[in-house]
């Protein structure tokens, strides 16, 4: 592996890539957009990572801020949103989700529709992947994007 993964300094529980066959070099830097990138390509490659709880919280409390971030992401050549859970778990909602407005399943449907519309309108794909698979996906995805740009 000849590239270095940049992990945003604000990431609270960053991926470690410990199970990778060849563990990639990583560096912590503040990224303008996203949580992961490739050194030297920080303005072209980005992964926005969300846990299940964070995605629900973002949608219910910080949607305007997240929408601005997505607007910034749309100019990146390679971009993706990774939600750390499988689709079934997502549609059930977080275990401890509490809302007086809507049940978790209804919120999940709304968020899923928002993500689909984001994919269509801004060409920002998303994937529901459990943490281990999310790390494998991210590593392969970052490597693929890097190879296309180098």
N, C-alpha and C positions, 0 to 999 in steps of 0.2 A: 504494500500500500504506500503510495507516494504523496498522499495529501493529509492535511491536518484538519480535523473537525473543530469548528468554533462553537463553543457552548456559551450562550448568553449568561452574563454574570448574575442576572435576576432569576435564573432557573433554580428553584428550591430543591428539587429532587432530580438532578440531571441523570440522563442515561449514562451508564458506565461502560457499556459494550464489553463487559467481562467475558461473555460467552462466545465472542467472535473468535473465529479460527486464528486470525491475526488481529490483535487488539490495536485499534487505530490510535494515532497520536491525537491528543485533544488539547485545546487551549481555551481558557475562560476569557472572554472579551464581551464588552457591551455591544449588542447588535441593535441596529436601528429598528429592524423588522425581524420578527421570528425568534425562535429559540435555538436553532441549529443552522450552521452554514458550513462552508468550506473556506479555509483561509485563502485570501486573495480573490475570492468570488463572493464576498459578503453582500454585494449589491445585485447579484444575479441568481443566487441559490438560497432558498430559505425553507425551513420546516417550522411550522407553528405547532407546538405540542400542547395538548390539553388533557388533563385527567377528566374523568367523568364529573366529579364534583365541580372542578373549575369550569368546565363547559356550561354546566347548568348555572353556576354563579355568574359567569360572563354574560350569558344570555339574559338572565333576569335582572342583573344589577349594573353591568358595564357594557351594554350592547352598543351604545354610541361610540365608545372608545374602541371596541373590537371592530366595528364597522370602519372606523378611520384606519385602523391597522390593515384591514383587508384592502382598502383603497390603495394603501402604500404597497402592499404585496403584489397587486395586479401587474405592476411594471417589471417584476422579477421574471427572468426567463424560466426558471424552475422553482415552483412553489407548491406546497402541499400542507394540508392540515391533518394532523394525526391525533385522533381521540383515543386515549388509552383505555379501551374496554372493547368487548365484542358487541356486535349490534344488538343482540338480545338483551344484554345487561343495560345498554344505553336506553333501549325502549322501555325498560322497567324504571329507569331513573336511579339516582343515588339512593343508597340504603337509608340514609338519614335526611333525605330531602324533606323540607317542611315549607309549605306555601299555603297561605290562606286563599290564594287566587284560584289555582288550578291543581288538579292531581298531577303527580310526577309524569305519568304516561302521556297526558295531554301536553305538558311542557316538552317532553321528549319529541313528540310529533311535530311541535312547532319548531324546535331547534333543528330537527332533521330536515324539515322543509326549508328553513333558512339556509342550511348548509348546501342543500341541493340547488337552491336559487343562486347562492354564491358561486357554486361550481359553474352554473350556466352563464350567469351575468359577468363574472370576473375571471372565469377559467382557472379557478383555484379548486383543485380536487381535494377530497377528504377521504379518510379511511378510519374505520373502527378496528383497532387491533389491541389485544392484550399487551401489557408492558413488554414481555419478552419478545413477542413477534414484532412489536412496534420498533424495538431497538434493531432487530435484524433487518426489517424493512428500511428503516432510516439509514442504516449503514450502506446497504445496497443502493438505495435511492441516491444518497449523497455521492457515492462513488460513481454511479452512472452519470449523474449530472456533471460531475467534475470531468469525467472522461470526454463528454460531449463538448465542454468548453475549453479544455486545455489545448 
